Amino acid sequence: MTVAIEVHDLRKYFGHLEAVKGISFAVEAGEIFGFLGHNGAGKTTTIRMLTGQLTPSGGTGRVGGFDIVRERSQIKSIIGVVFEDQNLYDRMSGRENLMFFARLHGVDARRVDDLLHMVGLAERAGDRVKKYSNGMKQRLMIARALLNRPRVLFLDEPTRGLDPAAAHDIRQVIADLARQGTTAFLSTHYMEEADQLCRRVAFISEGRIVALDTPRELKLRYGRREAQVVLADRSEHTLSLTDPAQSGQLAEWTAAGQVLSVHSREATLDEVFRHLAGREL
């Protein structure tokens, strides 16, 4: 297993406030890793430490094998970062925005057109960014983050505020990048998004990781074992699969030919998070 991100006992204080409280995890190369939590849980602070924008108060971290404190310059050359704030130049076109940053990073201009095609902006590349929708701006942000062909891509709430169609487009881009071998560290509070995209997810609450596993395993481990039953009279019933009496009721209905359908009721990641963190997102 090749490790792209490795964190051990990472901490961050702001004065007397401990925003990140000794978290540890590892992310495999090519993995989409979800970092999930409510606002103020420590998601953005963690990303800023991993990308060299904040110095940790304690613990260690490595990205692409480089130390996040001593080797920041090496890390910046192998990562891309997409923050929630769309800090683009509105009076410039989409292509001009990318060309500006390509020159800063010494990237071949041909890379700009390749990326515009990849994120579906080639036909609007000459338009000023102020005419772009939020979804188009977010796709341009991702294109900008990919100029240096990063091994690790950090995405902080990449679909917040987008309509469903635009959010779907962004998720598709992230999934395609992972299939090509890019590691994606996805910070979000949209549980459905994480469930669709991520191989594994970590729940962070009040600066601590309270769970880390695959979405399916978390839902099975913490969810309720229930079945949704529809009878011939069209009535619906929710039965516990761990209660012998209710399981017996299901057997009776089945024997009597009254059951039209039975569906297991799997927990959602939202429900699991609420169970573990004691609050909704």
C-alpha positions, -999 to +999 in steps of 0.1 A: +000+000+000+013+034-010+004+061+015-004+096+001-012+113+034-002+102+069-012+120+101-003+112+137-016+130+168-021+162+148-031+192+170-039+229+165-044+256+191-057+291+185-049+307+218-065+286+244-089+269+220-078+235+207-094+233+173-079+200+163-074+175+191-048+148+183-062+132+151-045+103+133-052+087+100-037+075+067-049+079+031-039+055+003-027+068-030-055+070-055-082+070-028-111+094-024-110+100+014-140+118+030-134+141+059-169+148+073-181+171+100-202+201+109-190+237+106-163+244+131-154+208+136-118+212+124-121+202+088-107+234+072-080+238+099-068+203+092-066+209+054-047+242+060-021+223+081-017+195+056-012+220+028+013+241+046-009+271+053-009+266+091+018+253+114+005+224+137+007+229+174+017+193+178+019+159+161+032+150+127+019+148+092+033+138+058+019+144+023+034+125-006+062+115+018+071+151+027+069+165+062+041+192+064+063+215+085+099+210+073+092+203+036+064+227+027+079+238-006+081+202-018+045+196-008+032+226-027+047+212-059+027+180-057-007+191-044-037+210-057-062+228-034-098+238-041-113+259-013-149+270-009-141+306-017-140+311-055-110+335-056-110+339-094-104+371-115-139+380-126-128+405-153-106+379-170-119+350-191-117+314-180-087+308-202-069+340-191-074+329-154-057+296-161-030+311-183-021+335-155-015+307-130+001+285-157+028+312-162+033+315-124+039+278-121+059+274-154+032+251-169+030+246-206+001+266-222-012+234-239-021+221-204-047+250-201-067+239-231-065+202-220-080+211-186-107+234-201-119+204-221-116+181-191-139+202-169-163+210-198-155+247-201-138+247-236-168+264-253-170+291-227-133+296-221-133+330-238-161+344-216-154+366-186-156+347-154-182+372-140-206+357-165-200+321-152-225+303-130-214+290-096-209+256-110-188+268-139-166+288-115-161+257-093-151+237-124-126+264-132-113+263-097-107+225-101-090+231-134-067+256-118-058+232-090-048+206-116-024+228-136+007+212-119-007+176-123-010+171-085-006+138-069-029+148-041-060+171-045-075+188-014-111+198-018-129+219+009-167+219+004-164+218-034-201+216-041-215+238-014-242+262-027-244+245-061-275+233-078-279+195-082-268+194-118-237+214-111-228+194-080-232+162-101-207+175-126-182+183-099-185+149-084-180+133-118-148+152-123-135+141-089-144+105-096-126+106-130-095+120-114-094+092-088-097+066-116-066+082-132-046+078-099-051+112-082-056+111-044-085+132-033-090+145+002-126+156+003-139+178+031-177+181+031-208+181+053-229+165+025-231+129+036-248+117+004-219+131-016-194+113+006-214+081+004-213+082-034-176+091-039-155+080-010-138+047-004-135+056+033-147+084+055-136+099+088-161+117+110-147+147+129-166+163+157-153+191+179-117+185+168-117+147+172-122+118+148-150+098+162-152+071+135-132+060+104-142+033+080-160+026+047-194+042+044-210+007+041-193-006+072-203+025+092-239+021+082-240-016+090-222-011+123-242+018+137-275+015+118-307-001+129-316-035+116-351-029+103-373-040+075-400-019+057-430-042+049-459-034+026-490-056+030-517-065+006-540-038+021-512-013+012-504-006+048-467+000+056-449-014+087-414-010+101-402-041+119-371-047+140-350-076+127-335-081+162-369-084+180-381-121+179-417-110+183-416-086+153-396-112+132-424-137+140-450-112+129-432-110+095-432-148+092-470-149+100-477-122+073-456-141+048-473-174+055-507-158+051-497-144+017-502-108+029-467-094+021-464-074-011-428-062-005-400-062+021-371-039+020-342-036+045-338-002+060-302+007+059-290+037+080-278+068+062-244+084+070-264+113+084-280+090+110-246+074+118-230+108+123-259+120+145-255+088+166-217+093+170-215+131+173-247+137+191-258+164+166-269+168+130-249+184+103 
